[in-house]
């Protein structure tokens, strides 16, 4: 009999050790693909445009199953990396520090 180490149900990955690292990695890869799509296909990168695209295309992936919040610092940093990358898409904000 084969041992199952993870199961995907309704788009959520549950692993046998009950850690959400694989789910966080999957979400971050989806959102980074969406940010790449925004970067390559939209010329206008004003704050209003990027914010509306972020809210409609990226944030739903981050918020889906929001009750599964990451507890490990590495997972939190992965998700914050998505937000950091999104702020760098806005013209005029590329050189600002993420905290600013």
N, C-alpha and C positions, 0 to 999 in steps of 0.2 A: 504494500500500500504506500502511495506517495504522501509525503508530508507537505501540507500547504503552509507557506510562511506568510502569505498575505492574501487578502481578498478585497476586491473592488466591488462596492455596492453603491449605486446611485452616485457614482463619481467620487466616492470617498474610499481611500485605501486604509484598511485596518490590518495591522501586522500582528503576528502571533505573540510578540513581546509587548503589545499595547502601547507602543511609542508611535508618535505621529510624524517622525522624521521623513518617511517616504511620502506621506501626504503633503508635507510642506515643500519637499523637493519637486513634486509633481505640480503643485500650484505655482511655484516660482518659475518653473520652466514654461508653463502656459502663459503666465503674465509677461515674462521676458520676450516670448515670441510675439505677443500682442504689441508690446512697446517697440519691438523691431519693425513690425508692420506699420505702426504709426510713424516711426522715424523715416522709413523708406518711401512711404506713399503720400505724406502730407507736406506740402511746401510751407504753408502758413503755420508757424509754431509760436503764435502769440499765446499769452497766458490763458486767455479765454478758450481758445481752440484746444489747446493741450488739456486743459482741465475738463472740458466737456468730453473729449475723447477718452481721457483717463477714467472719468466717472461712468461712462457708458460701456467701455470695452475692457478695462483692466480691473477696476474695483470689484465688479461682480465675482470674478474668479477668486479674489482675495477674501471676500466676505461670505462666499458659499460655505455652509457649515461653520459659521463663525463661532459656534459654541465650542468647537475644537480649537482651543487657543494653544499656541506653542509655549511650552514651559522651559525648553532648553535655550540657552543663549545663542547657540549656533542657528537654531531655527528662527529666532527673532531677528537675528542679523540678516538672514537670507531674505526675509520679508521686507525688512527695512531697506535692503539693497534694491528691491524693486521700486520702492518709493523714491529712493535717491536717484535712480536712473530716470524715473519719470520727471523729476524736477530739472534734471540736466537737459531735457528736451526743449525746455522753454528758452526762447531767445532772450539773452540778457541775464539769465540765471545759471549759465553753464559753469561759471567760475566761482559762484557762491558756495560756501560751505553748507552741507546738508542741514545743519542745525539752524542756520540763518533763514 
